[in-house]
Amino acid sequence: QVQLVESGGGLVQAGGSLRLSCAASGRTFSRYTMGWFRQAPGKEREFVAAISWSDGSTYYADSVKGRFTISRDNAKKVVYLQMDSLKPEDTAVYYCAARNSWSAGYDYWGQGTQVTVSS
């Protein structure tokens, strides 16, 4: 079982930066692929970024590529999402998620943190 707690959301002006953190419980954090998703009002939840457990490969949605950076600290059991050059369309609730190495989908989800980008 893994519990995920996000933090770091808030209100920022367009062009600004925020860093989200996701703290995980559990002994095998290093064996989980970690991802960030977001859901804007009236829209479906969408993939933002992921970092694999095996070799640290990273993956990004086209909409955030070059602006967001995902990273992880296995010793601290934390995954980060550095968000730069924020745009109003980045406004959403951001969720952290964990996927077992054998799973096709994400098995555990955090409660989400609000990010609001003003124009």
GUBA-732631 format. One record per residue (C-alpha): residue number from 1; residue in three letters; x negated, y, z. Coordinates in nm, 4 decimals. Layout:
BEGIN
+------+------+----------+----------+----------+
| resi | resn |     east |    north |       up |
+------+------+----------+----------+----------+
|  NUM |  ALA |        X |        Y |        Z |
...
+------+------+----------+----------+----------+
***
This chain:
BEGIN
+------+------+----------+----------+----------+
| resi | resn |     east |    north |       up |
+------+------+----------+----------+----------+
|    1 |  GLN |   0.0000 |   0.0000 |   0.0000 |
|    2 |  VAL |  -0.1255 |   0.3476 |  -0.0878 |
|    3 |  GLN |   0.0063 |   0.6799 |   0.0351 |
|    4 |  LEU |  -0.0705 |   0.9936 |  -0.1610 |
|    5 |  VAL |  -0.0491 |   1.3508 |  -0.0348 |
|    6 |  GLU |  -0.0978 |   1.6432 |  -0.2721 |
|    7 |  SER |  -0.2047 |   1.9928 |  -0.1730 |
|    8 |  GLY |  -0.3342 |   2.3107 |  -0.3295 |
|    9 |  GLY |  -0.0311 |   2.4291 |  -0.5214 |
|   10 |  GLY |   0.0862 |   2.7870 |  -0.5132 |
|   11 |  LEU |   0.1569 |   3.1023 |  -0.7091 |
|   12 |  VAL |  -0.1066 |   3.2344 |  -0.9470 |
|   13 |  GLN |  -0.1151 |   3.4868 |  -1.2299 |
|   14 |  ALA |  -0.1645 |   3.3776 |  -1.5885 |
|   15 |  GLY |  -0.5321 |   3.3261 |  -1.6601 |
|   16 |  GLY |  -0.6034 |   3.2296 |  -1.3022 |
|   17 |  SER |  -0.7169 |   2.9022 |  -1.1483 |
|   18 |  LEU |  -0.5993 |   2.6524 |  -0.8908 |
|   19 |  ARG |  -0.7431 |   2.3277 |  -0.7628 |
|   20 |  LEU |  -0.5058 |   2.0539 |  -0.6608 |
|   21 |  SER |  -0.6139 |   1.7777 |  -0.4252 |
|   22 |  CYS |  -0.4617 |   1.4379 |  -0.3653 |
|   23 |  ALA |  -0.5643 |   1.2513 |  -0.0515 |
|   24 |  ALA |  -0.5097 |   0.8767 |  -0.0532 |
|   25 |  SER |  -0.4815 |   0.6195 |   0.2187 |
|   26 |  GLY |  -0.5759 |   0.2550 |   0.1764 |
|   27 |  ARG |  -0.8989 |   0.0627 |   0.1629 |
|   28 |  THR |  -0.9254 |   0.0068 |  -0.2103 |
|   29 |  PHE |  -0.8942 |   0.3589 |  -0.3471 |
|   30 |  SER |  -1.1919 |   0.3053 |  -0.5738 |
|   31 |  ARG |  -1.0051 |   0.0294 |  -0.7581 |
|   32 |  TYR |  -0.7150 |   0.2541 |  -0.8614 |
|   33 |  THR |  -0.6868 |   0.4576 |  -1.1745 |
|   34 |  MET |  -0.5616 |   0.7970 |  -1.0599 |
|   35 |  GLY |  -0.3400 |   1.0284 |  -1.2551 |
|   36 |  TRP |  -0.1726 |   1.3659 |  -1.2421 |
|   37 |  PHE |   0.1740 |   1.4255 |  -1.3833 |
|   38 |  ARG |   0.4007 |   1.7282 |  -1.3823 |
|   39 |  GLN |   0.7686 |   1.8037 |  -1.4123 |
|   40 |  ALA |   0.9054 |   2.1424 |  -1.5063 |
|   41 |  PRO |   1.2664 |   2.2413 |  -1.4328 |
|   42 |  GLY |   1.5030 |   2.0762 |  -1.6769 |
|   43 |  LYS |   1.2279 |   1.8675 |  -1.8332 |
|   44 |  GLU |   1.1077 |   1.5117 |  -1.7992 |
|   45 |  ARG |   0.7956 |   1.4279 |  -1.6072 |
|   46 |  GLU |   0.4897 |   1.4303 |  -1.8313 |
|   47 |  PHE |   0.1365 |   1.3015 |  -1.8153 |
|   48 |  VAL |  -0.1349 |   1.5586 |  -1.7438 |
|   49 |  ALA |  -0.4613 |   1.3754 |  -1.6769 |
|   50 |  ALA |  -0.6077 |   1.0477 |  -1.5526 |
|   51 |  ILE |  -0.9403 |   0.9109 |  -1.4356 |
|   52 |  SER |  -1.0183 |   0.5412 |  -1.4501 |
|   53 |  TRP |  -1.1421 |   0.3372 |  -1.1593 |
|   54 |  SER |  -1.3943 |   0.1356 |  -1.3571 |
|   55 |  ASP |  -1.6199 |   0.3881 |  -1.5288 |
|   56 |  GLY |  -1.4703 |   0.7255 |  -1.4436 |
|   57 |  SER |  -1.3421 |   0.7857 |  -1.7942 |
|   58 |  THR |  -1.1039 |   1.0771 |  -1.8133 |
|   59 |  TYR |  -0.7962 |   1.1376 |  -2.0252 |
|   60 |  TYR |  -0.5969 |   1.4550 |  -2.0815 |
|   61 |  ALA |  -0.2767 |   1.5665 |  -2.2390 |
|   62 |  ASP |  -0.3420 |   1.7841 |  -2.5429 |
|   63 |  SER |  -0.1670 |   2.0751 |  -2.3731 |
|   64 |  VAL |  -0.4278 |   2.0923 |  -2.0941 |
|   65 |  LYS |  -0.7408 |   1.9683 |  -2.2703 |
|   66 |  GLY |  -1.0269 |   2.2125 |  -2.2225 |
|   67 |  ARG |  -0.8514 |   2.3916 |  -1.9353 |
|   68 |  PHE |  -0.7962 |   2.1208 |  -1.6724 |
|   69 |  THR |  -1.0537 |   1.8858 |  -1.5213 |
|   70 |  ILE |  -0.9781 |   1.5720 |  -1.3217 |
|   71 |  SER |  -1.2343 |   1.4276 |  -1.0839 |
|   72 |  ARG |  -1.2479 |   1.1900 |  -0.7907 |
|   73 |  ASP |  -1.4486 |   1.1349 |  -0.4750 |
|   74 |  ASN |  -1.4169 |   0.7691 |  -0.3816 |
|   75 |  ALA |  -1.5967 |   0.8150 |  -0.0508 |
|   76 |  LYS |  -1.3433 |   1.0763 |   0.0586 |
|   77 |  LYS |  -1.0520 |   0.9014 |  -0.1200 |
|   78 |  VAL |  -0.9544 |   1.2221 |  -0.2947 |
|   79 |  VAL |  -0.8723 |   1.3060 |  -0.6543 |
|   80 |  TYR |  -0.8813 |   1.6637 |  -0.7787 |
|   81 |  LEU |  -0.7282 |   1.8574 |  -1.0620 |
|   82 |  GLN |  -0.9104 |   2.1792 |  -1.1413 |
|   83 |  MET |  -0.6804 |   2.4004 |  -1.3428 |
|   84 |  ASP |  -0.8276 |   2.7013 |  -1.5222 |
|   85 |  SER |  -0.6850 |   2.9505 |  -1.7693 |
|   86 |  LEU |  -0.3397 |   2.8786 |  -1.6382 |
|   87 |  LYS |  -0.0384 |   2.9670 |  -1.8482 |
|   88 |  PRO |   0.3244 |   3.0260 |  -1.7483 |
|   89 |  GLU |   0.4138 |   2.7006 |  -1.9245 |
|   90 |  ASP |   0.1982 |   2.5149 |  -1.6717 |
|   91 |  THR |   0.4589 |   2.5955 |  -1.4073 |
|   92 |  ALA |   0.5854 |   2.2661 |  -1.2657 |
|   93 |  VAL |   0.5803 |   2.0314 |  -0.9725 |
|   94 |  TYR |   0.2563 |   1.8359 |  -0.9961 |
|   95 |  TYR |   0.2441 |   1.4747 |  -0.8819 |
|   96 |  CYS |  -0.0482 |   1.2522 |  -0.8030 |
|   97 |  ALA |  -0.0168 |   0.8821 |  -0.8870 |
|   98 |  ALA |  -0.2189 |   0.5636 |  -0.8446 |
|   99 |  ARG |  -0.2273 |   0.2578 |  -1.0672 |
|  100 |  ASN |  -0.3610 |  -0.0818 |  -0.9748 |
|  101 |  SER |  -0.6219 |  -0.2168 |  -1.2108 |
|  102 |  TRP |  -0.3810 |  -0.4890 |  -1.3279 |
|  103 |  SER |  -0.0726 |  -0.2694 |  -1.3628 |
|  104 |  ALA |   0.0701 |  -0.1304 |  -1.6829 |
|  105 |  GLY |   0.2249 |   0.1643 |  -1.5024 |
|  106 |  TYR |   0.1633 |   0.3760 |  -1.1951 |
|  107 |  ASP |   0.2499 |   0.2027 |  -0.8701 |
|  108 |  TYR |   0.2342 |   0.4825 |  -0.6133 |
|  109 |  TRP |   0.3379 |   0.8471 |  -0.6226 |
|  110 |  GLY |   0.2917 |   1.1502 |  -0.4035 |
|  111 |  GLN |   0.5644 |   1.3921 |  -0.3048 |
|  112 |  GLY |   0.4465 |   1.6648 |  -0.5398 |
|  113 |  THR |   0.3156 |   2.0182 |  -0.5061 |
|  114 |  GLN |   0.4608 |   2.3260 |  -0.6753 |
|  115 |  VAL |   0.2501 |   2.5283 |  -0.9150 |
|  116 |  THR |   0.3939 |   2.8562 |  -1.0380 |
|  117 |  VAL |   0.2147 |   3.0689 |  -1.2962 |
|  118 |  SER |   0.3436 |   3.4218 |  -1.3396 |
|  119 |  SER |   0.3066 |   3.6152 |  -1.6631 |
+------+------+----------+----------+----------+
***
